[in-house]
Amino acid sequence: MLEARIQSFELAYRMQMEAAEAFDLQREPQYIRELYGDTVHGRQTLIARRLLERGVRFVQLWHGAGQPWDNHDNIFQHQKLARDIDQPIAALIRDLKERGMFDETLILFAGEFGRTPTVELGEAGKETKGRDHNPYGFSVWLAGGGVKGGTIYGATDEFGFKAVENPVHVHDLHATMLHLLGFNHETFTYRYAGRDFRLTDVRGKLIKEIVA
């Protein structure tokens, strides 16, 4: 236990020593900074590429502070949020391809929920154009890292409310992502409270149709 704690502190120290250089975007050419855009999301996404380039194995970017995607009053706010993130994401994919990193980098773009196709009613007499959470039908997309490009898997009903064609459980998504990272989800376990646990619990299947 003590050795593990010492190693975690040493890792934190090494990360701090490397951070100043990795986060210095002025080291990037002007055309790269313009490609990502001079916005908070553009800078964050460019930092993500720099971290990946330096061997960081997992990078998470969160988008929506101040103007969250989880909006129940005005769905049109999502248009601005989509515009904010569209350029940085496109730049990241292009940049990874040009550097030969795309095929070995798995990108997941997702939110926690979908949105209902019907308006969410607010307080009596208050007009609202929001949408409620919808766990029954929503989309995520994957790119790079062994994913078959241009593949659409699954569909909702005509109303856009519930997945009716090839529904994918979150454990199926995790099983597929683990496969793309080189792990068999049925044998990839971690020890907790005296027994082995799987990230996919007792279910989950590989979605072979999206694997290149």
C-alpha positions in Angstrom: 0.0 0.0 0.0 2.8 2.4 0.9 4.7 1.6 -2.3 1.5 2.3 -4.4 1.1 5.6 -2.7 4.7 6.6 -3.3 4.4 5.6 -7.0 1.2 7.8 -7.3 3.0 10.8 -5.9 6.0 10.2 -8.1 3.7 10.0 -11.1 2.0 13.3 -10.1 5.4 15.0 -9.8 6.5 13.8 -13.3 3.1 15.0 -14.8 3.6 18.4 -13.2 7.1 18.7 -14.6 5.9 17.8 -18.1 2.7 19.9 -18.0 4.2 23.3 -18.6 5.6 22.2 -22.0 2.5 20.2 -23.0 0.1 23.0 -22.2 2.1 25.7 -24.0 0.1 26.2 -27.2 2.5 28.9 -28.5 4.8 26.0 -29.4 2.3 25.1 -32.1 2.4 26.7 -35.6 0.0 29.5 -36.3 -1.9 27.5 -38.9 -2.6 24.7 -36.3 -3.9 27.1 -33.7 -6.2 28.6 -36.4 -7.3 25.2 -37.4 -8.6 24.5 -33.9 -9.9 28.0 -33.3 -9.0 30.6 -30.7 -11.8 29.5 -28.3 -11.8 27.7 -25.0 -12.9 24.5 -26.7 -10.4 24.9 -29.5 -7.6 25.3 -27.0 -8.8 22.4 -24.9 -9.0 20.1 -27.9 -5.5 21.1 -29.1 -4.2 20.4 -25.7 -5.8 17.0 -25.9 -3.9 16.3 -29.1 -0.7 17.4 -27.5 -1.3 15.1 -24.5 -2.0 12.1 -26.8 1.1 12.9 -28.8 3.1 12.6 -25.5 1.8 9.2 -24.6 -1.2 10.1 -22.4 -3.5 7.1 -22.9 -6.9 8.6 -21.9 -8.1 12.1 -22.4 -11.6 13.4 -21.5 -13.0 16.7 -22.8 -16.1 18.1 -21.2 -18.2 20.7 -23.1 -21.1 22.8 -21.8 -19.9 24.8 -18.7 -22.0 27.9 -18.3 -24.4 26.9 -21.1 -25.1 23.2 -20.5 -26.4 20.7 -23.0 -28.7 19.5 -20.2 -31.2 22.2 -21.1 -34.9 21.9 -20.3 -36.0 25.3 -21.3 -34.6 26.2 -24.7 -33.4 23.5 -27.1 -32.2 26.1 -29.5 -29.2 26.7 -27.2 -27.9 23.4 -28.6 -27.3 25.1 -31.9 -24.7 27.4 -30.4 -23.1 24.6 -28.4 -22.8 22.5 -31.6 -21.2 25.4 -33.5 -18.7 25.9 -30.6 -17.5 22.3 -30.7 -17.8 21.5 -34.4 -14.6 23.2 -35.5 -12.3 21.8 -32.8 -13.6 18.2 -33.3 -13.1 18.4 -37.1 -9.6 19.9 -36.5 -8.7 17.1 -34.1 -9.7 14.4 -36.6 -7.8 16.1 -39.4 -4.8 16.7 -37.3 -4.6 13.1 -36.0 -4.8 11.8 -39.6 -2.1 14.1 -40.8 0.2 13.0 -37.9 -0.5 9.3 -38.5 -2.2 9.0 -35.1 -5.8 8.5 -36.2 -5.8 4.8 -36.7 -4.4 4.2 -33.2 -6.6 6.8 -31.4 -10.2 5.8 -30.5 -12.5 8.8 -30.3 -15.9 8.6 -28.5 -18.3 11.6 -28.8 -21.2 11.2 -26.5 -23.5 12.7 -23.9 -25.3 11.2 -20.9 -28.8 11.3 -22.5 -30.7 11.8 -25.6 -33.6 14.3 -25.8 -37.3 13.6 -26.2 -38.8 14.5 -29.6 -41.7 16.2 -27.7 -41.6 19.5 -25.9 -41.1 19.4 -22.1 -43.9 21.3 -20.3 -42.7 23.9 -17.8 -44.7 25.7 -15.2 -48.3 26.6 -15.9 -48.5 29.5 -18.3 -44.8 29.5 -19.0 -43.8 28.9 -22.6 -40.9 26.4 -23.0 -39.0 24.9 -25.9 -37.0 22.5 -24.0 -36.7 18.7 -24.2 -36.6 16.2 -21.4 -34.0 13.4 -20.9 -34.5 10.3 -23.1 -32.5 7.2 -22.3 -34.5 5.1 -24.9 -33.1 6.5 -28.1 -30.0 8.6 -28.6 -26.8 8.6 -30.6 -23.1 8.5 -30.0 -20.3 8.3 -32.6 -16.9 6.6 -32.7 -14.0 7.4 -35.0 -10.4 6.1 -35.5 -9.0 3.3 -33.5 -10.3 0.4 -35.7 -13.8 1.7 -36.2 -15.4 1.2 -39.7 -15.8 4.7 -41.0 -19.2 5.8 -42.4 -21.1 3.0 -40.7 -24.6 3.7 -39.2 -25.7 1.1 -36.8 -29.3 1.1 -35.4 -32.3 3.4 -35.8 -35.1 4.8 -33.7 -38.8 4.6 -34.4 -40.4 7.2 -36.8 -41.1 9.4 -33.9 -37.5 9.5 -32.8 -38.3 8.3 -29.3 -37.0 4.7 -28.9 -34.3 2.6 -30.5 -36.1 -0.2 -32.5 -33.4 -1.4 -34.9 -30.2 -2.9 -33.4 -30.5 -1.2 -30.0 -27.1 -1.0 -28.3 -26.9 -1.3 -24.5 -24.2 0.8 -22.8 -22.5 -2.6 -21.9 -22.4 -3.4 -25.6 -20.7 -0.1 -26.3 -18.1 -0.7 -23.6 -17.5 -4.3 -24.8 -16.9 -3.0 -28.3 -14.6 -0.2 -27.1 -12.6 -2.6 -25.0 -12.2 -4.9 -28.0 -10.9 -2.0 -30.1 -8.4 -1.3 -27.3 -7.3 -4.9 -27.4 -9.2 -6.3 -24.4 -11.7 -9.1 -24.1 -14.5 -7.7 -22.0 -15.4 -11.1 -20.6 -11.9 -11.6 -19.1 -11.0 -8.0 -18.3 -11.8 -7.8 -14.6 -10.8 -5.8 -11.5 -10.8 -7.0 -7.9 -13.2 -5.3 -5.5 -14.7 -6.4 -2.2 -13.4 -9.9 -2.5 -14.5 -10.7 -6.0 -13.8 -10.0 -9.7 -15.9 -7.4 -11.4 -16.3 -6.7 -15.2 -16.8 -3.3 -16.7 -19.7 -4.9 -18.7 -21.1 -6.6 -15.6 -22.8 -9.9 -16.6 -23.8 -8.8 -20.2 -22.5 -6.9 -23.1 -21.7 -8.0 -26.7 -19.2 -7.0 -29.3 -20.8 -5.0 -32.1 -18.8 -6.5 -35.0 -20.6 -4.5 -37.6 -18.8 -1.3 -36.7 -15.3 -2.8 -36.4 -13.0 -2.4 -39.4 
